[in-house]
Each structure stands twice: as structure tokens, then as C-alpha cells.
């Protein structure tokens, strides 16, 4: 009986180790994706700020023409 329990416990431990490894791989992928999204967000914010500056400059030139 004890040997069966040990084998069952060993199997569960192996399953937990495999699950931890899978979760670790998934976590690494998610971190990589997050870093990509953060870079993309920063790029979009920078482009938006540049567009805003250009529009404000155009508005200023138009007002100066009045």
C-alpha cells in the first residue's frame, strides 16, 4: 500500500513540475508580449505628441495670418 501511495505521490509531483515548467514558459511569452505592447504604446504616444505639436503649429500660423 505504501509503495502505491509513493508512486501516486511521485506522479503528482511530476505533474506539478511539468505544470510549473509550462506556466514558466507561458509567463515568459506573456512578459515578452507585454514588453512589445509597451514599446508600441510608447511609439504611438510619441507619434500622437508629434502630430499634436504639428497641428498646434499650423493653428498658430493660421492665426498669425488673420
mmCIF file of the N, C-alpha and C atoms, coordinates in Angstrom:
data_MODEL
# 
_entry.id   MODEL 
# 
loop_
_atom_site.group_PDB 
_atom_site.id 
_atom_site.type_symbol 
_atom_site.label_atom_id 
_atom_site.label_alt_id 
_atom_site.label_comp_id 
_atom_site.label_asym_id 
_atom_site.label_entity_id 
_atom_site.label_seq_id 
_atom_site.pdbx_PDB_ins_code 
_atom_site.Cartn_x 
_atom_site.Cartn_y 
_atom_site.Cartn_z 
_atom_site.occupancy 
_atom_site.B_iso_or_equiv 
_atom_site.pdbx_formal_charge 
_atom_site.auth_seq_id 
_atom_site.auth_comp_id 
_atom_site.auth_asym_id 
_atom_site.auth_atom_id 
_atom_site.pdbx_PDB_model_num 
ATOM 1   N N  . UNK A 1 1  ? 0.815  -1.203 0.000   1.00 0.00 ? 1  UNK A N  1 
ATOM 2   C CA . UNK A 1 1  ? 0.000  0.000  0.000   1.00 0.00 ? 1  UNK A CA 1 
ATOM 3   C C  . UNK A 1 1  ? 0.851  1.256  0.000   1.00 0.00 ? 1  UNK A C  1 
ATOM 4   N N  . UNK A 1 2  ? 1.876  1.280  0.818   1.00 0.00 ? 2  UNK A N  1 
ATOM 5   C CA . UNK A 1 2  ? 2.726  2.463  0.913   1.00 0.00 ? 2  UNK A CA 1 
ATOM 6   C C  . UNK A 1 2  ? 3.447  2.722  -0.403  1.00 0.00 ? 2  UNK A C  1 
ATOM 7   N N  . UNK A 1 3  ? 3.820  1.656  -1.081  1.00 0.00 ? 3  UNK A N  1 
ATOM 8   C CA . UNK A 1 3  ? 4.523  1.823  -2.359  1.00 0.00 ? 3  UNK A CA 1 
ATOM 9   C C  . UNK A 1 3  ? 3.599  2.447  -3.398  1.00 0.00 ? 3  UNK A C  1 
ATOM 10  N N  . UNK A 1 4  ? 2.332  2.037  -3.403  1.00 0.00 ? 4  UNK A N  1 
ATOM 11  C CA . UNK A 1 4  ? 1.351  2.620  -4.326  1.00 0.00 ? 4  UNK A CA 1 
ATOM 12  C C  . UNK A 1 4  ? 1.151  4.106  -4.032  1.00 0.00 ? 4  UNK A C  1 
ATOM 13  N N  . UNK A 1 5  ? 1.106  4.436  -2.733  1.00 0.00 ? 5  UNK A N  1 
ATOM 14  C CA . UNK A 1 5  ? 0.938  5.835  -2.346  1.00 0.00 ? 5  UNK A CA 1 
ATOM 15  C C  . UNK A 1 5  ? 2.153  6.651  -2.770  1.00 0.00 ? 5  UNK A C  1 
ATOM 16  N N  . UNK A 1 6  ? 3.338  6.090  -2.611  1.00 0.00 ? 6  UNK A N  1 
ATOM 17  C CA . UNK A 1 6  ? 4.552  6.794  -3.020  1.00 0.00 ? 6  UNK A CA 1 
ATOM 18  C C  . UNK A 1 6  ? 4.571  7.018  -4.532  1.00 0.00 ? 6  UNK A C  1 
ATOM 19  N N  . UNK A 1 7  ? 4.171  6.000  -5.277  1.00 0.00 ? 7  UNK A N  1 
ATOM 20  C CA . UNK A 1 7  ? 4.139  6.136  -6.731  1.00 0.00 ? 7  UNK A CA 1 
ATOM 21  C C  . UNK A 1 7  ? 3.110  7.178  -7.156  1.00 0.00 ? 7  UNK A C  1 
ATOM 22  N N  . UNK A 1 8  ? 1.956  7.193  -6.482  1.00 0.00 ? 8  UNK A N  1 
ATOM 23  C CA . UNK A 1 8  ? 0.921  8.189  -6.784  1.00 0.00 ? 8  UNK A CA 1 
ATOM 24  C C  . UNK A 1 8  ? 1.431  9.587  -6.455  1.00 0.00 ? 8  UNK A C  1 
ATOM 25  N N  . UNK A 1 9  ? 2.106  9.710  -5.320  1.00 0.00 ? 9  UNK A N  1 
ATOM 26  C CA . UNK A 1 9  ? 2.667  10.998 -4.929  1.00 0.00 ? 9  UNK A CA 1 
ATOM 27  C C  . UNK A 1 9  ? 3.738  11.438 -5.914  1.00 0.00 ? 9  UNK A C  1 
ATOM 28  N N  . UNK A 1 10 ? 4.587  10.524 -6.319  1.00 0.00 ? 10 UNK A N  1 
ATOM 29  C CA . UNK A 1 10 ? 5.637  10.827 -7.288  1.00 0.00 ? 10 UNK A CA 1 
ATOM 30  C C  . UNK A 1 10 ? 5.028  11.297 -8.610  1.00 0.00 ? 10 UNK A C  1 
ATOM 31  N N  . UNK A 1 11 ? 3.971  10.634 -9.026  1.00 0.00 ? 11 UNK A N  1 
ATOM 32  C CA . UNK A 1 11 ? 3.296  11.016 -10.269 1.00 0.00 ? 11 UNK A CA 1 
ATOM 33  C C  . UNK A 1 11 ? 2.734  12.428 -10.153 1.00 0.00 ? 11 UNK A C  1 
ATOM 34  N N  . UNK A 1 12 ? 2.089  12.723 -9.038  1.00 0.00 ? 12 UNK A N  1 
ATOM 35  C CA . UNK A 1 12 ? 1.523  14.062 -8.822  1.00 0.00 ? 12 UNK A CA 1 
ATOM 36  C C  . UNK A 1 12 ? 2.627  15.123 -8.794  1.00 0.00 ? 12 UNK A C  1 
ATOM 37  N N  . UNK A 1 13 ? 3.741  14.808 -8.168  1.00 0.00 ? 13 UNK A N  1 
ATOM 38  C CA . UNK A 1 13 ? 4.866  15.747 -8.115  1.00 0.00 ? 13 UNK A CA 1 
ATOM 39  C C  . UNK A 1 13 ? 5.412  15.998 -9.521  1.00 0.00 ? 13 UNK A C  1 
ATOM 40  N N  . UNK A 1 14 ? 5.537  14.923 -10.309 1.00 0.00 ? 14 UNK A N  1 
ATOM 41  C CA . UNK A 1 14 ? 5.998  15.075 -11.693 1.00 0.00 ? 14 UNK A CA 1 
ATOM 42  C C  . UNK A 1 14 ? 5.026  15.939 -12.500 1.00 0.00 ? 14 UNK A C  1 
ATOM 43  N N  . UNK A 1 15 ? 3.720  15.750 -12.277 1.00 0.00 ? 15 UNK A N  1 
ATOM 44  C CA . UNK A 1 15 ? 2.719  16.557 -12.967 1.00 0.00 ? 15 UNK A CA 1 
ATOM 45  C C  . UNK A 1 15 ? 2.826  18.023 -12.550 1.00 0.00 ? 15 UNK A C  1 
ATOM 46  N N  . UNK A 1 16 ? 3.056  18.252 -11.258 1.00 0.00 ? 16 UNK A N  1 
ATOM 47  C CA . UNK A 1 16 ? 3.217  19.625 -10.770 1.00 0.00 ? 16 UNK A CA 1 
ATOM 48  C C  . UNK A 1 16 ? 4.465  20.282 -11.360 1.00 0.00 ? 16 UNK A C  1 
ATOM 49  N N  . UNK A 1 17 ? 5.540  19.534 -11.456 1.00 0.00 ? 17 UNK A N  1 
ATOM 50  C CA . UNK A 1 17 ? 6.775  20.058 -12.049 1.00 0.00 ? 17 UNK A CA 1 
ATOM 51  C C  . UNK A 1 17 ? 6.535  20.415 -13.506 1.00 0.00 ? 17 UNK A C  1 
ATOM 52  N N  . UNK A 1 18 ? 5.855  19.537 -14.237 1.00 0.00 ? 18 UNK A N  1 
ATOM 53  C CA . UNK A 1 18 ? 5.557  19.796 -15.640 1.00 0.00 ? 18 UNK A CA 1 
ATOM 54  C C  . UNK A 1 18 ? 4.663  21.025 -15.778 1.00 0.00 ? 18 UNK A C  1 
ATOM 55  N N  . UNK A 1 19 ? 3.674  21.143 -14.904 1.00 0.00 ? 19 UNK A N  1 
ATOM 56  C CA . UNK A 1 19 ? 2.786  22.306 -14.938 1.00 0.00 ? 19 UNK A CA 1 
ATOM 57  C C  . UNK A 1 19 ? 3.558  23.591 -14.641 1.00 0.00 ? 19 UNK A C  1 
ATOM 58  N N  . UNK A 1 20 ? 4.429  23.550 -13.662 1.00 0.00 ? 20 UNK A N  1 
ATOM 59  C CA . UNK A 1 20 ? 5.250  24.723 -13.328 1.00 0.00 ? 20 UNK A CA 1 
ATOM 60  C C  . UNK A 1 20 ? 6.125  25.128 -14.511 1.00 0.00 ? 20 UNK A C  1 
ATOM 61  N N  . UNK A 1 21 ? 6.700  24.152 -15.183 1.00 0.00 ? 21 UNK A N  1 
ATOM 62  C CA . UNK A 1 21 ? 7.536  24.451 -16.348 1.00 0.00 ? 21 UNK A CA 1 
ATOM 63  C C  . UNK A 1 21 ? 6.703  25.071 -17.470 1.00 0.00 ? 21 UNK A C  1 
ATOM 64  N N  . UNK A 1 22 ? 5.514  24.530 -17.683 1.00 0.00 ? 22 UNK A N  1 
ATOM 65  C CA . UNK A 1 22 ? 4.623  25.074 -18.714 1.00 0.00 ? 22 UNK A CA 1 
ATOM 66  C C  . UNK A 1 22 ? 4.207  26.506 -18.370 1.00 0.00 ? 22 UNK A C  1 
ATOM 67  N N  . UNK A 1 23 ? 3.859  26.722 -17.101 1.00 0.00 ? 23 UNK A N  1 
ATOM 68  C CA . UNK A 1 23 ? 3.462  28.061 -16.664 1.00 0.00 ? 23 UNK A CA 1 
ATOM 69  C C  . UNK A 1 23 ? 4.626  29.048 -16.771 1.00 0.00 ? 23 UNK A C  1 
ATOM 70  N N  . UNK A 1 24 ? 5.825  28.582 -16.485 1.00 0.00 ? 24 UNK A N  1 
ATOM 71  C CA . UNK A 1 24 ? 7.004  29.433 -16.607 1.00 0.00 ? 24 UNK A CA 1 
ATOM 72  C C  . UNK A 1 24 ? 7.220  29.847 -18.059 1.00 0.00 ? 24 UNK A C  1 
ATOM 73  N N  . UNK A 1 25 ? 7.079  28.896 -18.983 1.00 0.00 ? 25 UNK A N  1 
ATOM 74  C CA . UNK A 1 25 ? 7.217  29.217 -20.414 1.00 0.00 ? 25 UNK A CA 1 
ATOM 75  C C  . UNK A 1 25 ? 6.146  30.210 -20.844 1.00 0.00 ? 25 UNK A C  1 
ATOM 76  N N  . UNK A 1 26 ? 4.918  29.966 -20.409 1.00 0.00 ? 26 UNK A N  1 
ATOM 77  C CA . UNK A 1 26 ? 3.817  30.865 -20.758 1.00 0.00 ? 26 UNK A CA 1 
ATOM 78  C C  . UNK A 1 26 ? 4.061  32.261 -20.178 1.00 0.00 ? 26 UNK A C  1 
ATOM 79  N N  . UNK A 1 27 ? 4.554  32.310 -18.962 1.00 0.00 ? 27 UNK A N  1 
ATOM 80  C CA . UNK A 1 27 ? 4.846  33.590 -18.324 1.00 0.00 ? 27 UNK A CA 1 
ATOM 81  C C  . UNK A 1 27 ? 5.910  34.359 -19.102 1.00 0.00 ? 27 UNK A C  1 
ATOM 82  N N  . UNK A 1 28 ? 6.933  33.663 -19.576 1.00 0.00 ? 28 UNK A N  1 
ATOM 83  C CA . UNK A 1 28 ? 7.981  34.316 -20.366 1.00 0.00 ? 28 UNK A CA 1 
ATOM 84  C C  . UNK A 1 28 ? 7.413  34.885 -21.662 1.00 0.00 ? 28 UNK A C  1 
ATOM 85  N N  . UNK A 1 29 ? 6.542  34.137 -22.308 1.00 0.00 ? 29 UNK A N  1 
ATOM 86  C CA . UNK A 1 29 ? 5.903  34.611 -23.540 1.00 0.00 ? 29 UNK A CA 1 
ATOM 87  C C  . UNK A 1 29 ? 5.062  35.849 -23.248 1.00 0.00 ? 29 UNK A C  1 
ATOM 88  N N  . UNK A 1 30 ? 4.306  35.810 -22.162 1.00 0.00 ? 30 UNK A N  1 
ATOM 89  C CA . UNK A 1 30 ? 3.461  36.947 -21.801 1.00 0.00 ? 30 UNK A CA 1 
ATOM 90  C C  . UNK A 1 30 ? 4.300  38.184 -21.471 1.00 0.00 ? 30 UNK A C  1 
ATOM 91  N N  . UNK A 1 31 ? 5.414  37.992 -20.798 1.00 0.00 ? 31 UNK A N  1 
ATOM 92  C CA . UNK A 1 31 ? 6.291  39.121 -20.488 1.00 0.00 ? 31 UNK A CA 1 
ATOM 93  C C  . UNK A 1 31 ? 6.870  39.725 -21.761 1.00 0.00 ? 31 UNK A C  1 
ATOM 94  N N  . UNK A 1 32 ? 7.243  38.859 -22.698 1.00 0.00 ? 32 UNK A N  1 
ATOM 95  C CA . UNK A 1 32 ? 7.766  39.343 -23.971 1.00 0.00 ? 32 UNK A CA 1 
ATOM 96  C C  . UNK A 1 32 ? 6.686  40.121 -24.727 1.00 0.00 ? 32 UNK A C  1 
ATOM 97  N N  . UNK A 1 33 ? 5.467  39.581 -24.749 1.00 0.00 ? 33 UNK A N  1 
ATOM 98  C CA . UNK A 1 33 ? 4.348  40.270 -25.398 1.00 0.00 ? 33 UNK A CA 1 
ATOM 99  C C  . UNK A 1 33 ? 4.086  41.617 -24.736 1.00 0.00 ? 33 UNK A C  1 
ATOM 100 N N  . UNK A 1 34 ? 4.122  41.643 -23.414 1.00 0.00 ? 34 UNK A N  1 
ATOM 101 C CA . UNK A 1 34 ? 3.867  42.877 -22.677 1.00 0.00 ? 34 UNK A CA 1 
ATOM 102 C C  . UNK A 1 34 ? 4.911  43.929 -23.028 1.00 0.00 ? 34 UNK A C  1 
ATOM 103 N N  . UNK A 1 35 ? 6.150  43.525 -23.105 1.00 0.00 ? 35 UNK A N  1 
ATOM 104 C CA . UNK A 1 35 ? 7.208  44.469 -23.464 1.00 0.00 ? 35 UNK A CA 1 
ATOM 105 C C  . UNK A 1 35 ? 6.966  45.024 -24.864 1.00 0.00 ? 35 UNK A C  1 
ATOM 106 N N  . UNK A 1 36 ? 6.515  44.177 -25.774 1.00 0.00 ? 36 UNK A N  1 
ATOM 107 C CA . UNK A 1 36 ? 6.205  44.635 -27.131 1.00 0.00 ? 36 UNK A CA 1 
ATOM 108 C C  . UNK A 1 36 ? 5.063  45.627 -27.148 1.00 0.00 ? 36 UNK A C  1 
ATOM 109 N N  . UNK A 1 37 ? 4.012  45.321 -26.378 1.00 0.00 ? 37 UNK A N  1 
ATOM 110 C CA . UNK A 1 37 ? 2.880  46.248 -26.314 1.00 0.00 ? 37 UNK A CA 1 
ATOM 111 C C  . UNK A 1 37 ? 3.288  47.584 -25.680 1.00 0.00 ? 37 UNK A C  1 
ATOM 112 N N  . UNK A 1 38 ? 4.156  47.521 -24.693 1.00 0.00 ? 38 UNK A N  1 
ATOM 113 C CA . UNK A 1 38 ? 4.606  48.767 -24.052 1.00 0.00 ? 38 UNK A CA 1 
ATOM 114 C C  . UNK A 1 38 ? 5.424  49.606 -25.022 1.00 0.00 ? 38 UNK A C  1 
ATOM 115 N N  . UNK A 1 39 ? 6.286  48.957 -25.833 1.00 0.00 ? 39 UNK A N  1 
ATOM 116 C CA . UNK A 1 39 ? 7.047  49.694 -26.842 1.00 0.00 ? 39 UNK A CA 1 
ATOM 117 C C  . UNK A 1 39 ? 6.119  50.312 -27.883 1.00 0.00 ? 39 UNK A C  1 
ATOM 118 N N  . UNK A 1 40 ? 5.138  49.526 -28.308 1.00 0.00 ? 40 UNK A N  1 
ATOM 119 C CA . UNK A 1 40 ? 4.188  50.034 -29.301 1.00 0.00 ? 40 UNK A CA 1 
ATOM 120 C C  . UNK A 1 40 ? 3.394  51.207 -28.728 1.00 0.00 ? 40 UNK A C  1 
ATOM 121 N N  . UNK A 1 41 ? 2.979  51.090 -27.475 1.00 0.00 ? 41 UNK A N  1 
ATOM 122 C CA . UNK A 1 41 ? 2.228  52.176 -26.822 1.00 0.00 ? 41 UNK A CA 1 
ATOM 123 C C  . UNK A 1 41 ? 3.077  53.445 -26.760 1.00 0.00 ? 41 UNK A C  1 
ATOM 124 N N  . UNK A 1 42 ? 4.339  53.293 -26.380 1.00 0.00 ? 42 UNK A N  1 
ATOM 125 C CA . UNK A 1 42 ? 5.226  54.454 -26.311 1.00 0.00 ? 42 UNK A CA 1 
ATOM 126 C C  . UNK A 1 42 ? 5.395  55.093 -27.687 1.00 0.00 ? 42 UNK A C  1 
ATOM 127 N N  . UNK A 1 43 ? 5.572  54.269 -28.720 1.00 0.00 ? 43 UNK A N  1 
ATOM 128 C CA . UNK A 1 43 ? 5.697  54.795 -30.081 1.00 0.00 ? 43 UNK A CA 1 
ATOM 129 C C  . UNK A 1 43 ? 4.447  55.566 -30.492 1.00 0.00 ? 43 UNK A C  1 
ATOM 130 N N  . UNK A 1 44 ? 3.279  55.014 -30.165 1.00 0.00 ? 44 UNK A N  1 
ATOM 131 C CA . UNK A 1 44 ? 2.031  55.689 -30.514 1.00 0.00 ? 44 UNK A CA 1 
ATOM 132 C C  . UNK A 1 44 ? 1.871  56.999 -29.749 1.00 0.00 ? 44 UNK A C  1 
ATOM 133 N N  . UNK A 1 45 ? 2.257  57.004 -28.491 1.00 0.00 ? 45 UNK A N  1 
ATOM 134 C CA . UNK A 1 45 ? 2.188  58.242 -27.704 1.00 0.00 ? 45 UNK A CA 1 
ATOM 135 C C  . UNK A 1 45 ? 3.127  59.299 -28.312 1.00 0.00 ? 45 UNK A C  1 
ATOM 136 N N  . UNK A 1 46 ? 4.329  58.869 -28.689 1.00 0.00 ? 46 UNK A N  1 
ATOM 137 C CA . UNK A 1 46 ? 5.278  59.801 -29.303 1.00 0.00 ? 46 UNK A CA 1 
ATOM 138 C C  . UNK A 1 46 ? 4.740  60.352 -30.617 1.00 0.00 ? 46 UNK A C  1 
ATOM 139 N N  . UNK A 1 47 ? 4.153  59.484 -31.447 1.00 0.00 ? 47 UNK A N  1 
ATOM 140 C CA . UNK A 1 47 ? 3.585  59.940 -32.726 1.00 0.00 ? 47 UNK A CA 1 
ATOM 141 C C  . UNK A 1 47 ? 2.420  60.893 -32.492 1.00 0.00 ? 47 UNK A C  1 
ATOM 142 N N  . UNK A 1 48 ? 1.607  60.584 -31.490 1.00 0.00 ? 48 UNK A N  1 
ATOM 143 C CA . UNK A 1 48 ? 0.478  61.454 -31.169 1.00 0.00 ? 48 UNK A CA 1 
ATOM 144 C C  . UNK A 1 48 ? 0.959  62.829 -30.720 1.00 0.00 ? 48 UNK A C  1 
ATOM 145 N N  . UNK A 1 49 ? 1.990  62.852 -29.905 1.00 0.00 ? 49 UNK A N  1 
ATOM 146 C CA . UNK A 1 49 ? 2.546  64.126 -29.433 1.00 0.00 ? 49 UNK A CA 1 
ATOM 147 C C  . UNK A 1 49 ? 3.130  64.925 -30.596 1.00 0.00 ? 49 UNK A C  1 
ATOM 148 N N  . UNK A 1 50 ? 3.811  64.261 -31.513 1.00 0.00 ? 50 UNK A N  1 
ATOM 149 C CA . UNK A 1 50 ? 4.358  64.928 -32.690 1.00 0.00 ? 50 UNK A CA 1 
ATOM 150 C C  . UNK A 1 50 ? 3.239  65.511 -33.543 1.00 0.00 ? 50 UNK A C  1 
ATOM 151 N N  . UNK A 1 51 ? 2.171  64.736 -33.754 1.00 0.00 ? 51 UNK A N  1 
ATOM 152 C CA . UNK A 1 51 ? 1.027  65.222 -34.538 1.00 0.00 ? 51 UNK A CA 1 
ATOM 153 C C  . UNK A 1 51 ? 0.386  66.419 -33.840 1.00 0.00 ? 51 UNK A C  1 
ATOM 154 N N  . UNK A 1 52 ? 0.245  66.330 -32.518 1.00 0.00 ? 52 UNK A N  1 
ATOM 155 C CA . UNK A 1 52 ? -0.345 67.444 -31.771 1.00 0.00 ? 52 UNK A CA 1 
ATOM 156 C C  . UNK A 1 52 ? 0.503  68.716 -31.929 1.00 0.00 ? 52 UNK A C  1 
ATOM 157 N N  . UNK A 1 53 ? 1.802  68.552 -31.843 1.00 0.00 ? 53 UNK A N  1 
ATOM 158 C CA . UNK A 1 53 ? 2.693  69.708 -31.996 1.00 0.00 ? 53 UNK A CA 1 
ATOM 159 C C  . UNK A 1 53 ? 2.555  70.318 -33.388 1.00 0.00 ? 53 UNK A C  1 
ATOM 160 N N  . UNK A 1 54 ? 2.484  69.483 -34.413 1.00 0.00 ? 54 UNK A N  1 
ATOM 161 C CA . UNK A 1 54 ? 2.345  69.985 -35.785 1.00 0.00 ? 54 UNK A CA 1 
ATOM 162 C C  . UNK A 1 54 ? 1.024  70.713 -35.971 1.00 0.00 ? 54 UNK A C  1 
ATOM 163 N N  . UNK A 1 55 ? -0.048 70.147 -35.426 1.00 0.00 ? 55 UNK A N  1 
ATOM 164 C CA . UNK A 1 55 ? -1.362 70.798 -35.546 1.00 0.00 ? 55 UNK A CA 1 
ATOM 165 C C  . UNK A 1 55 ? -1.351 72.130 -34.809 1.00 0.00 ? 55 UNK A C  1 
ATOM 166 N N  . UNK A 1 56 ? -0.785 72.171 -33.622 1.00 0.00 ? 56 UNK A N  1 
ATOM 167 C CA . UNK A 1 56 ? -0.716 73.428 -32.871 1.00 0.00 ? 56 UNK A CA 1 
ATOM 168 C C  . UNK A 1 56 ? 0.105  74.462 -33.627 1.00 0.00 ? 56 UNK A C  1 
ATOM 169 N N  . UNK A 1 57 ? 1.183  74.036 -34.262 1.00 0.00 ? 57 UNK A N  1 
ATOM 170 C CA . UNK A 1 57 ? 1.999  74.960 -35.043 1.00 0.00 ? 57 UNK A CA 1 
ATOM 171 C C  . UNK A 1 57 ? 1.205  75.491 -36.236 1.00 0.00 ? 57 UNK A C  1 
ATOM 172 N N  . UNK A 1 58 ? 0.452  74.618 -36.906 1.00 0.00 ? 58 UNK A N  1 
ATOM 173 C CA . UNK A 1 58 ? -0.370 75.062 -38.035 1.00 0.00 ? 58 UNK A CA 1 
ATOM 174 C C  . UNK A 1 58 ? -1.427 76.056 -37.580 1.00 0.00 ? 58 UNK A C  1 
ATOM 175 N N  . UNK A 1 59 ? -2.067 75.773 -36.442 1.00 0.00 ? 59 UNK A N  1 
ATOM 176 C CA . UNK A 1 59 ? -3.083 76.682 -35.911 1.00 0.00 ? 59 UNK A CA 1 
ATOM 177 C C  . UNK A 1 59 ? -2.450 78.037 -35.602 1.00 0.00 ? 59 UNK A C  1 
ATOM 178 N N  . UNK A 1 60 ? -1.263 78.007 -35.020 1.00 0.00 ? 60 UNK A N  1 
ATOM 179 C CA . UNK A 1 60 ? -0.566 79.248 -34.727 1.00 0.00 ? 60 UNK A CA 1 
ATOM 180 C C  . UNK A 1 60 ? -0.252 80.036 -36.000 1.00 0.00 ? 60 UNK A C  1 
ATOM 181 N N  . UNK A 1 61 ? 0.172  79.366 -37.049 1.00 0.00 ? 61 UNK A N  1 
ATOM 182 C CA . UNK A 1 61 ? 0.452  80.059 -38.321 1.00 0.00 ? 61 UNK A CA 1 
ATOM 183 C C  . UNK A 1 61 ? -0.830 80.615 -38.936 1.00 0.00 ? 61 UNK A C  1 
ATOM 184 N N  . UNK A 1 62 ? -1.920 79.849 -38.837 1.00 0.00 ? 62 UNK A N  1 
ATOM 185 C CA . UNK A 1 62 ? -3.195 80.345 -39.372 1.00 0.00 ? 62 UNK A CA 1 
ATOM 186 C C  . UNK A 1 62 ? -3.681 81.564 -38.610 1.00 0.00 ? 62 UNK A C  1 
ATOM 187 N N  . UNK A 1 63 ? -3.541 81.540 -37.312 1.00 0.00 ? 63 UNK A N  1 
ATOM 188 C CA . UNK A 1 63 ? -3.946 82.707 -36.509 1.00 0.00 ? 63 UNK A CA 1 
ATOM 189 C C  . UNK A 1 63 ? -3.082 83.910 -36.827 1.00 0.00 ? 63 UNK A C  1 
ATOM 190 N N  . UNK A 1 64 ? -1.826 83.677 -37.094 1.00 0.00 ? 64 UNK A N  1 
ATOM 191 C CA . UNK A 1 64 ? -0.925 84.779 -37.421 1.00 0.00 ? 64 UNK A CA 1 
ATOM 192 C C  . UNK A 1 64 ? -1.282 85.403 -38.764 1.00 0.00 ? 64 UNK A C  1 
ATOM 193 N N  . UNK A 1 65 ? -1.890 84.601 -39.659 1.00 0.00 ? 65 UNK A N  1 
ATOM 194 C CA . UNK A 1 65 ? -2.265 85.100 -40.967 1.00 0.00 ? 65 UNK A CA 1 
ATOM 195 C C  . UNK A 1 65 ? -3.524 85.986 -40.907 1.00 0.00 ? 65 UNK A C  1 
ATOM 196 N N  . UNK A 1 66 ? -4.290 85.908 -39.835 1.00 0.00 ? 66 UNK A N  1 
ATOM 197 C CA . UNK A 1 66 ? -5.548 86.667 -39.729 1.00 0.00 ? 66 UNK A CA 1 
ATOM 198 C C  . UNK A 1 66 ? -5.318 88.138 -39.637 1.00 0.00 ? 66 UNK A C  1 
# 
